[in-house]
Amino acid sequence: MPKSFKFRMQSILDHRQDIEDKEKEKLGKIIAKLEQAMQYLATLEMKRDNTRLELKEKQRAGGIKIEDLKIINAYLKKLDQDIVNARLMIEQIKMEERMQRAALLKAAQDRQAFEKIKEKHKQAFDEEENEKERKLIDELATIKFARAQMEQHQKEEAHERGDYSEFEEE
């Protein structure tokens, strides 16, 4: 019975796969964090735009007090600063994402290198097993041929001696 292929560096390959999976998970978390930061920025920009629109409407109507104007301007200034901070945070997360993508790529390349080694070892194993099987088949065919030759030779000798008892058994 042919033996099954066993990659002697399977534990290393499994470890490389685990590392790659962890890097993918980290990237997924960073992408989720980036999406959340972008949603936060969009919310801030929408608040700012809505506040500016309300301010213009109140100014057109002519019914805005100076204290209310100061509060609204302070709020707009804070929103502008929050928007700047959110954009900086997004840029930082994007850089983190690029670095994590590079880490994931390296982990994937490391795993793929071991996959290729495994494939080459498997191919060599299969070729060796096929060669063993071919030799066994050749050996069996040679034995069968030799046995047939020997039987033929024995029959010929028996025939020459005039002993026909061997032919009667068939």
Residue pairs with C-beta under 8 A, 6 or more apart in sequence:
2 129
2 133
3 129
5 121
5 122
5 125
5 126
7 13
7 118
7 121
7 122
8 121
9 114
9 117
9 118
10 118
12 114
13 111
13 114
13 115
13 118
16 107
16 110
16 111
16 114
17 111
19 107
19 110
19 111
20 104
20 107
20 108
20 110
20 111
23 100
23 103
23 104
23 107
24 104
26 100
26 103
26 104
27 97
27 100
27 101
27 104
30 93
30 96
30 97
30 100
31 97
33 93
34 90
34 93
34 94
34 97
37 86
37 89
37 90
37 93
38 90
40 86
41 83
41 86
41 87
41 90
44 79
44 82
44 83
44 86
45 83
47 79
48 76
48 79
48 80
48 83
51 72
51 75
51 76
51 79
52 76
54 72
55 64
55 69
55 72
55 76
58 64
58 68
154 166
155 166
155 167
158 164
158 165
158 166
158 167
159 167
